[in-house]
Amino acid sequence: MTEIANIIYHTDSYWTSADQDKIVQALLNFHKADIKITKDRTVPVGSGRTRSYTTLDEILYKVKPVLAENGLVIHQHLAGGELITMLMHSSGQFIASKFTFVAMQGNNTNNLQNAGGGLTYLKRYTISALLQINSDDDDDGASSDALVKQKFPDNKINETKAWLANGGDINIVKQKYQLTESQLKQLTEQ
């Protein structure tokens, strides 16, 4: 990674232009606007429950004109396995973050559909976080079992086997990670 003098790397995943006065004022003006963003989609989540959320289309339809009025634009692009989200001001000032992209796991869908679904979710969540938009119902963790699990990294097999040998619980690993049959066998064989 090349560091440029007018960029501040707050973390590996979050960086900004060194100057922030214009973008902060524009963002403040954005938040003063009377934007009515609705939760325009409701889906069943099991056990008779539903979840309402704001679609990416609704968010963009409502925020893009107000952002533009304030000299702001959101830009998102894929860089390898990461989604880069940038809020840029016409002055050149910006706020940027990156988030590792994980494809969804769908039933009766192909890999491209899973990737597209995951990307849409990630774009919606990162824009919502950046602009402080409440785009989902707060279910107080009730649907946490619906979260996408990360794939278990092969380079953690030996470390995890040692942890399990010292009393660790395989169920904790299963709750946190998606394990292949081969990985599960490696972790549980004596």
Buried (B, 14 or more C-beta within 10 A) or exposed (E): EEEEEEEBEEEEEEBBBEBBEBBEBBBEBBEEEEBEBEBEEEEEBEEEEEBBBBBBEBBBEBBEEBBEEBBBBBEBEEEEEBBBBBBBBEBEBBBBBBBEBBBBEEEEBEEEEBBBBBBBBBBBBBBBEBBEBEBBBEBEEBBEEEEBEEEBEEEBBEEBBEBBEEEBEBEEBBEEBEBEEEBBEBBEEE
